[in-house]
Amino acid sequence: MDITMLRHYVAVATELDLGRAASTLGVSQAVVSGSLNQLEAAVGEQLINRSSTPLVVTDAGTLFLVTARAEVAAHDAANAPQPPKAGGKAKASKGKGRAPRVKGEPLPYKKRQSR
């Protein structure tokens, strides 16, 4: 199962509304609905009863929700960015000295360039 489908299912089961879940995830409602259909086909059970106005999570959906949350948490923990290692090469300070001389540019603090 795709982790995205599990994220969509957890959001819908938490919000109990496709529109709010879609806005929480930052995707369209059609994407969430399609993802839910694919997940229910893969599991082989109806996870959410969509016939009622407020969505209702079925018994199989409640059991699957625990597994889905654990899978999402494990995936997030495994793919969390590693903190940078301590130590390493120190960077030199740039300082406030003069800028390097560029060919064809006048010298700093000089009003006119001599010929």
N, CA, C and O of each residue as an XYZ file, in Angstrom:
460
protein
N       0.827     -1.181      0.000
C       0.000      0.000      0.000
C       0.872      1.244      0.000
O       1.943      1.283      0.605
N       0.399      2.219     -0.670
C       1.118      3.480     -0.787
C       0.916      4.303      0.483
O      -0.185      4.347      1.033
N       1.979      4.950      0.942
C       1.894      5.741      2.167
C       0.969      6.944      1.978
O       0.359      7.415      2.938
N       0.864      7.440      0.747
C      -0.024      8.569      0.477
C      -1.477      8.173      0.699
O      -2.256      8.947      1.254
N      -1.839      6.978      0.270
C      -3.208      6.504      0.487
C      -3.507      6.374      1.975
O      -4.608      6.693      2.423
N      -2.529      5.909      2.736
C      -2.718      5.780      4.181
C      -2.874      7.154      4.831
O      -3.697      7.324      5.730
N      -2.086      8.136      4.379
C      -2.218      9.495      4.908
C      -3.610     10.061      4.612
O      -4.228     10.700      5.464
N      -4.086      9.816      3.397
C      -5.418     10.297      3.023
C      -6.492      9.631      3.887
O      -7.426     10.293      4.339
N      -6.358      8.338      4.112
C      -7.343      7.626      4.923
C      -7.346      8.145      6.362
O      -8.411      8.355      6.943
N      -6.168      8.351      6.934
C      -6.077      8.846      8.315
C      -6.707     10.235      8.414
O      -7.399     10.533      9.387
N      -6.475     11.071      7.425
C      -7.049     12.420      7.445
C      -8.570     12.365      7.348
O      -9.258     13.091      8.065
N      -9.108     11.512      6.467
C     -10.561     11.408      6.315
C     -11.185     10.820      7.573
O     -12.235     11.285      8.018
N     -10.553      9.805      8.148
C     -11.088      9.179      9.357
C     -11.028     10.134     10.545
O     -11.864     10.052     11.445
N     -10.064     11.022     10.560
C      -9.957     11.990     11.646
C     -10.960     13.123     11.475
O     -11.642     13.501     12.427
N     -11.050     13.669     10.255
C     -11.923     14.815      9.997
C     -13.389     14.414      9.816
O     -14.292     15.190     10.128
N     -13.621     13.201      9.311
C     -14.958     12.704      8.975
C     -15.659     13.588      7.938
O     -16.884     13.710      7.933
N     -14.853     14.204      7.059
C     -15.386     15.010      5.968
C     -14.328     15.049      4.868
O     -13.166     15.362      5.128
N     -14.734     14.731      3.641
C     -13.772     14.685      2.538
C     -13.208     16.070      2.219
O     -12.014     16.206      1.950
N     -14.043     17.077      2.246
C     -13.592     18.431      1.922
C     -12.577     18.966      2.913
O     -11.559     19.538      2.522
N     -12.852     18.781      4.192
C     -11.899     19.259      5.216
C     -10.605     18.465      5.173
O      -9.523     19.027      5.344
N     -10.710     17.148      4.945
C      -9.506     16.330      4.855
C      -8.662     16.754      3.655
O      -7.435     16.807      3.740
N      -9.322     17.053      2.542
C      -8.594     17.472      1.352
C      -7.898     18.808      1.585
O      -6.754     18.987      1.166
N      -8.565     19.738      2.239
C      -7.926     21.027      2.504
C      -6.800     20.891      3.519
O      -5.804     21.610      3.433
N      -6.940     19.987      4.473
C      -5.860     19.732      5.433
C      -4.632     19.174      4.730
O      -3.503     19.547      5.047
N      -4.861     18.274      3.767
C      -3.753     17.644      3.046
C      -3.210     18.526      1.925
O      -2.096     18.313      1.447
N      -4.002     19.521      1.505
C      -3.552     20.392      0.429
C      -3.743     19.787     -0.952
O      -3.003     20.119     -1.878
N      -4.721     18.909     -1.104
C      -5.029     18.296     -2.402
C      -6.513     18.475     -2.678
O      -7.254     18.986     -1.838
N      -6.942     18.052     -3.861
C      -8.351     18.195     -4.194
C      -9.165     17.056     -3.578
O      -8.630     16.014     -3.202
N     -10.447     17.286     -3.489
C     -11.350     16.299     -2.903
C     -11.415     15.045     -3.774
O     -11.578     13.942     -3.253
N     -11.290     15.199     -5.084
C     -11.325     14.053     -5.990
C     -10.123     13.130     -5.766
O     -10.249     11.908     -5.855
N      -8.981     13.710     -5.481
C      -7.782     12.911     -5.222
C      -7.969     12.081     -3.955
O      -7.623     10.900     -3.927
N      -8.516     12.694     -2.912
C      -8.739     11.977     -1.655
C      -9.763     10.868     -1.845
O      -9.583      9.762     -1.334
N     -10.831     11.152     -2.571
C     -11.864     10.155     -2.809
C     -11.322      8.990     -3.626
O     -11.605      7.832     -3.319
N     -10.546      9.286     -4.661
C      -9.946      8.226     -5.473
C      -8.963      7.389     -4.685
O      -8.908      6.169     -4.841
N      -8.197      8.038     -3.848
C      -7.238      7.331     -3.005
C      -7.956      6.410     -2.022
O      -7.507      5.295     -1.757
N      -9.073      6.889     -1.488
C      -9.872      6.082     -0.567
C     -10.465      4.869     -1.278
O     -10.495      3.771     -0.722
N     -10.938      5.069     -2.509
C     -11.479      3.950     -3.290
C     -10.407      2.897     -3.555
O     -10.669      1.702     -3.426
N      -9.205      3.331     -3.924
C      -8.105      2.400     -4.177
C      -7.718      1.641     -2.911
O      -7.442      0.442     -2.965
N      -7.700      2.326     -1.787
C      -7.338      1.684     -0.521
C      -8.379      0.653     -0.118
O      -8.030     -0.438      0.333
N      -9.655      0.989     -0.277
C     -10.709      0.035      0.055
C     -10.659     -1.178     -0.869
O     -10.950     -2.293     -0.438
N     -10.297     -0.973     -2.130
C     -10.151     -2.094     -3.056
C      -8.967     -2.972     -2.668
O      -9.043     -4.195     -2.777
N      -7.878     -2.363     -2.217
C      -6.697     -3.127     -1.821
C      -6.947     -3.917     -0.535
O      -6.492     -5.052     -0.397
N      -7.670     -3.308      0.399
C      -7.956     -3.978      1.671
C      -9.051     -5.023      1.483
O      -9.018     -6.082      2.109
N     -10.010     -4.727      0.628
C     -11.116     -5.652      0.401
C     -12.285     -5.438      1.340
O     -13.194     -6.267      1.392
N     -12.280     -4.362      2.070
C     -13.356     -4.022      3.013
C     -13.747     -2.569      2.814
O     -12.954     -1.760      2.333
N     -14.971     -2.247      3.187
C     -15.390     -0.853      3.193
C     -14.907     -0.240      4.501
O     -15.284     -0.688      5.584
N     -14.080      0.774      4.393
C     -13.486      1.394      5.577
C     -14.313      2.564      6.091
O     -14.385      2.802      7.296
N     -14.942      3.298      5.162
C     -15.738      4.464      5.539
C     -17.080      4.379      4.834
O     -17.147      4.136      3.629
N     -18.147      4.582      5.596
C     -19.492      4.588      5.040
C     -19.784      6.001      4.569
O     -19.927      6.913      5.384
N     -19.874      6.190      3.256
C     -20.072      7.524      2.689
C     -21.534      7.835      2.411
O     -21.842      8.922      1.922
N     -22.437      6.920      2.707
C     -23.843      7.162      2.387
C     -24.481      8.170      3.347
O     -25.427      8.863      2.972
N     -23.987      8.255      4.551
C     -24.543      9.216      5.506
C     -23.849     10.568      5.328
O     -22.727     10.645      4.828
N     -24.544     11.635      5.752
C     -24.001     12.986      5.581
C     -22.707     13.167      6.364
O     -21.694     13.494      5.745
N     -22.668     12.978      7.686
C     -21.334     12.922      8.296
C     -20.783     11.522      8.042
O     -21.457     10.530      8.319
N     -19.585     11.439      7.528
C     -18.994     10.138      7.233
C     -18.858      9.323      8.505
O     -18.617      9.863      9.585
N     -19.015      8.014      8.361
C     -18.932      7.110      9.503
C     -17.855      6.068      9.209
O     -17.868      5.438      8.152
N     -16.941      5.892     10.132
C     -15.900      4.880      9.997
C     -16.497      3.542     10.409
O     -17.088      3.426     11.482
N     -16.345      2.533      9.557
C     -16.891      1.208      9.854
C     -16.027      0.515     10.893
O     -14.979      1.026     11.289
N     -16.481     -0.664     11.334
C     -15.706     -1.432     12.316
C     -14.352     -1.845     11.731
O     -13.323     -1.763     12.402
N     -14.369     -2.288     10.479
C     -13.105     -2.653      9.822
C     -12.218     -1.415      9.666
O     -10.995     -1.495      9.773
N     -12.852     -0.279      9.413
C     -12.105      0.964      9.281
C     -11.452      1.389     10.579
O     -10.340      1.916     10.574
N     -12.135      1.164     11.691
C     -11.569      1.505     13.000
C     -10.344      0.648     13.301
O      -9.343      1.147     13.814
N     -10.427     -0.641     12.981
C      -9.277     -1.520     13.186
C      -8.123     -1.149     12.262
O      -6.958     -1.178     12.659
N      -8.462     -0.802     11.031
C      -7.433     -0.447     10.063
C      -6.809      0.909     10.385
O      -5.654      1.152     10.036
N      -7.545      1.782     11.035
C      -7.034      3.108     11.379
C      -5.826      3.021     12.312
O      -4.873      3.787     12.173
N      -5.871      2.099     13.249
C      -4.744      1.910     14.170
C      -3.502      1.494     13.388
O      -2.410      2.013     13.618
N      -3.680      0.555     12.463
C      -2.560      0.094     11.644
C      -2.051      1.207     10.736
O      -0.843      1.376     10.577
N      -2.964      1.961     10.144
C      -2.566      3.033      9.231
C      -1.789      4.115      9.965
O      -0.786      4.612      9.453
N      -2.238      4.483     11.151
C      -1.505      5.501     11.927
C      -0.113      5.018     12.296
O       0.845      5.789     12.254
N       0.003      3.741     12.657
C       1.311      3.181     12.998
C       2.232      3.171     11.780
O       3.420      3.472     11.897
N       1.691      2.827     10.618
C       2.497      2.803      9.388
C       2.983      4.212      9.023
O       4.144      4.397      8.656
N       2.099      5.190      9.124
C       2.470      6.567      8.792
C       3.521      7.079      9.777
O       4.480      7.737      9.372
N       3.348      6.782     11.059
C       4.322      7.231     12.059
C       5.677      6.571     11.842
O       6.712      7.222     11.984
N       5.682      5.275     11.498
C       6.941      4.574     11.243
C       7.628      5.134     10.000
O       8.851      5.278      9.977
N       6.858      5.445      8.983
C       7.433      6.017      7.754
C       8.017      7.397      8.026
O       9.101      7.719      7.540
N       7.308      8.212      8.796
C       7.809      9.548      9.117
C       9.076      9.476      9.962
O      10.000     10.267      9.772
N       9.117      8.522     10.899
C      10.304      8.389     11.748
C      11.501      7.898     10.938
O      12.630      8.326     11.177
N      11.261      7.010      9.989
C      12.367      6.476      9.191
C      12.905      7.507      8.202
O      14.089      7.487      7.864
N      12.043      8.400      7.741
C      12.452      9.379      6.739
C      12.662     10.775      7.304
O      12.712     11.744      6.548
N      12.784     10.891      8.613
C      13.029     12.197      9.223
C      14.439     12.659      8.868
O      15.356     11.840      8.825
N      14.632     13.949      8.614
C      15.975     14.428      8.281
C      16.913     14.278      9.480
O      16.540     14.543     10.623
N      18.116     13.852      9.189
C      19.105     13.663     10.232
C      19.681     15.014     10.645
O      19.929     15.864      9.791
N      19.898     15.222     11.945
C      20.527     16.483     12.363
C      21.983     16.517     11.894
O      22.626     15.472     11.805
N      22.498     17.689     11.598
C      23.882     17.763     11.130
C      24.850     17.326     12.228
O      24.609     17.532     13.417
N      25.932     16.727     11.795
C      26.935     16.268     12.746
C      27.669     17.453     13.350
O      27.903     18.457     12.676
N      28.025     17.336     14.602
C      28.734     18.407     15.289
C      30.187     18.442     14.813
O      30.731     17.435     14.361
N      30.790     19.595     14.922
C      32.189     19.731     14.547
C      32.325     19.976     13.061
O      31.375     20.395     12.400
N      33.493     19.717     12.548
C      33.717     19.896     11.127
C      34.629     21.068     10.866
O      35.242     21.616     11.782
N      34.712     21.441      9.628
C      35.614     22.497      9.214
C      35.018     23.860      9.551
O      33.863     24.145      9.237
N      35.818     24.681     10.186
C      35.366     26.027     10.530
C      35.489     26.919      9.303
O      36.428     26.780      8.519
N      34.550     27.821      9.140
C      34.594     28.741      8.008
C      35.307     30.016      8.430
O      35.133     30.509      9.544
N      36.095     30.526      7.533
C      36.831     31.756      7.810
C      35.883     32.943      7.712
O      34.938     32.946      6.922
N      36.156     33.935      8.521
C      35.351     35.145      8.487
C      35.703     35.957      7.245
O      36.871     36.056      6.869
N      34.707     36.526      6.624
C      34.954     37.326      5.429
C      35.612     38.654      5.786
O      36.378     39.196      4.989
N      35.329     39.174      6.948
C      35.926     40.438      7.348
C      35.288     41.612      6.621
O      34.321     41.437      5.879
N      35.832     42.817      6.833
C      35.292     44.012      6.207
C      36.366     44.720      5.405
O      36.360     45.947      5.306
N      37.283     43.966      4.834
C      38.369     44.567      4.061
C      37.881     45.099      2.730
O      36.685     45.104      2.439
N      38.840     45.548      1.923
C      38.508     46.109      0.628
C      38.066     45.006     -0.319
O      38.447     43.842     -0.189
N      37.262     45.412     -1.260
C      36.815     44.481     -2.282
C      37.973     44.199     -3.231
O      38.842     45.056     -3.394
N      38.016     43.045     -3.852
C      39.111     42.767     -4.784
C      39.050     43.702     -5.994
O      37.981     44.160     -6.398
N      40.200     43.961     -6.540
C      40.279     44.880     -7.674
C      39.826     44.147     -8.930
O      40.243     43.019     -9.194
N      38.962     44.809     -9.701
C      38.462     44.237    -10.941
C      39.037     45.034    -12.087
O      39.058     46.264    -12.056
N      39.506     44.323    -13.101
C      40.134     44.984    -14.231
C      39.142     45.916    -14.928
O      38.026     45.511    -15.255
N      39.548     47.146    -15.150
C      38.709     48.109    -15.832
C      37.850     48.940    -14.904
O      37.272     49.931    -15.351
N      37.739     48.594    -13.653
C      36.944     49.344    -12.685
C      37.843     50.389    -12.030
O      39.034     50.142    -11.840
N      37.295     51.546    -11.683
C      38.114     52.551    -11.002
C      38.479     52.081     -9.594
O      37.787     51.259     -8.992
N      39.565     52.618     -9.100
C      39.976     52.269     -7.747
C      38.965     52.805     -6.748
O      38.345     53.837     -7.005
N      38.785     52.148     -5.637
C      37.842     52.644     -4.642
C      38.282     54.008     -4.110
O      39.475     54.270     -3.960
N      37.327     54.850     -3.835
C      37.546     56.172     -3.265
C      38.303     57.103     -4.214
O      38.858     58.102     -3.756
N      38.345     56.825     -5.466
C      39.013     57.704     -6.406
C      37.926     58.324     -7.279
O      37.068     57.615     -7.803
N      37.962     59.642     -7.435
C      36.909     60.324     -8.185
C      37.003     60.071     -9.663
O      35.981     59.847    -10.311
N      38.220     60.100    -10.231
C      38.394     59.880    -11.658
C      39.486     58.861    -11.878
O      40.431     58.743    -11.099
N      39.329     58.144    -12.943
C      40.401     57.219    -13.284
C      41.390     57.943    -14.189
O      41.007     58.613    -15.148
N      42.657     57.793    -13.864
C      43.679     58.458    -14.676
C      43.838     57.728    -16.003
O      43.497     56.553    -16.139
N      44.379     58.481    -16.998
C      44.557     57.875    -18.319
C      45.955     57.517    -18.579
O      46.269     56.997    -19.650
